Amino acid sequence: MRMVILFGTEMGTAERAAEAVADVLAGRDVAVHDMADFDVDDLNIQDFHILVCSTYGSGDLPTGAEPFFEQLDDRLPDLTGLRFAVFGLGDTVYGDTFNRGGEICAEKFAALGAVQVGEHGRHDASEPTRAHEQARVWARTLPIGTLAAV
Ligand SMILES: Cc1cc2nc3c(=O)[nH]c(=O)nc-3n(C[C@H](O)[C@H](O)[C@H](O)COP(=O)(O)O)c2cc1C
């Protein structure tokens, strides 16, 4: 099964976290893409998608992720059968909007029929652990072995 890691970032932290996830999955068929360069039509329900996304504004998606989700909202592809996992990035100093970016990703994919698997990762930039370090630990918890090809 192909693993497609899509990151949405403003300043590059989510990209480094996505690369750390890819390192953990090394040896498998893994591709890493910036959401800013990824066409919604290239989503394949047979692939396992890992969404790594930060939060900006007042609990919004980062600028780099906006075109991808605008396309998703416009085209409303049927994602039934697609499995995905989410590692979100945020900062608890933002209070109620903590980690909304990753949650928006999960809500939008689920609304189109996709199924989230594994623990929803949430990095807090106020904690001493770096995002890529936490992402590496999180990636090892993904239930990859139980994902049979569709
Ligand atoms: C202007 C600005 C607004 C932010 N807004 C939020 C927010 O609403 N909620 C949140 O959890 N984190 C928020 N953050 C924190 C970022 O999501 C966090 O620093 C993240 O690690 C950045 O990842 P990136 O470099 O991949 O964009 C904000 C950061 C900045 C600079």
The ligand as an SDF file (V2000), in Angstrom:
LIG
                    3D

 31 33  0  0  0  0  0  0  0  0999 V2000
    0.2910   34.1840   13.3910 C   0  0  0  0  0  0  0  0  0  0  0  0
    0.1600   32.8160   13.9820 C   0  0  0  0  0  0  0  0  0  0  0  0
   -1.1070   32.3250   14.2770 C   0  0  0  0  0  0  0  0  0  0  0  0
   -1.2640   31.0530   14.8650 C   0  0  0  0  0  0  0  0  0  0  0  0
   -2.5240   30.6160   15.1920 N   0  0  0  0  0  0  0  0  0  0  0  0
   -2.6520   29.4430   15.8390 C   0  0  0  0  0  0  0  0  0  0  0  0
   -3.9410   28.9890   16.2610 C   0  0  0  0  0  0  0  0  0  0  0  0
   -4.9660   29.6440   16.0580 O   0  0  0  0  0  0  0  0  0  0  0  0
   -4.0210   27.7870   16.9130 N   0  0  0  0  0  0  0  0  0  0  0  0
   -2.9120   27.0030   17.1600 C   0  0  0  0  0  0  0  0  0  0  0  0
   -3.0530   25.9490   17.7490 O   0  0  0  0  0  0  0  0  0  0  0  0
   -1.6770   27.4090   16.7580 N   0  0  0  0  0  0  0  0  0  0  0  0
   -1.5270   28.5890   16.1110 C   0  0  0  0  0  0  0  0  0  0  0  0
   -0.2720   29.0000   15.7130 N   0  0  0  0  0  0  0  0  0  0  0  0
    0.9080   28.1490   16.0360 C   0  0  0  0  0  0  0  0  0  0  0  0
    1.4250   27.3320   14.8410 C   0  0  0  0  0  0  0  0  0  0  0  0
    0.4310   26.4410   14.3470 O   0  0  0  0  0  0  0  0  0  0  0  0
    2.6400   26.5090   15.3090 C   0  0  0  0  0  0  0  0  0  0  0  0
    3.6830   27.3840   15.6590 O   0  0  0  0  0  0  0  0  0  0  0  0
    3.1300   25.5080   14.2710 C   0  0  0  0  0  0  0  0  0  0  0  0
    4.1650   24.7220   14.8180 O   0  0  0  0  0  0  0  0  0  0  0  0
    3.6380   26.1820   13.0200 C   0  0  0  0  0  0  0  0  0  0  0  0
    3.8820   25.2100   12.0200 O   0  0  0  0  0  0  0  0  0  0  0  0
    4.3550   25.6060   10.5210 P   0  0  0  0  0  0  0  0  0  0  0  0
    5.7150   26.2230   10.6420 O   0  0  0  0  0  0  0  0  0  0  0  0
    4.3900   24.3080    9.7880 O   0  0  0  0  0  0  0  0  0  0  0  0
    3.3430   26.5140    9.9310 O   0  0  0  0  0  0  0  0  0  0  0  0
   -0.1180   30.2470   15.1310 C   0  0  0  0  0  0  0  0  0  0  0  0
    1.1670   30.7600   14.8220 C   0  0  0  0  0  0  0  0  0  0  0  0
    1.3050   32.0230   14.2640 C   0  0  0  0  0  0  0  0  0  0  0  0
    2.7010   32.5420   13.9710 C   0  0  0  0  0  0  0  0  0  0  0  0
  1  2  1  0
  2  3  1  0
  2 30  2  0
  3  4  2  0
  4  5  1  0
  4 28  1  0
  5  6  2  0
  6  7  1  0
  6 13  1  0
  7  8  2  0
  7  9  1  0
  9 10  1  0
 10 11  2  0
 10 12  1  0
 12 13  2  0
 13 14  1  0
 14 15  1  0
 14 28  1  0
 15 16  1  0
 16 17  1  0
 16 18  1  0
 18 19  1  0
 18 20  1  0
 20 21  1  0
 20 22  1  0
 22 23  1  0
 23 24  1  0
 24 25  2  0
 24 26  1  0
 24 27  1  0
 28 29  2  0
 29 30  1  0
 30 31  1  0
M  END
$$$$
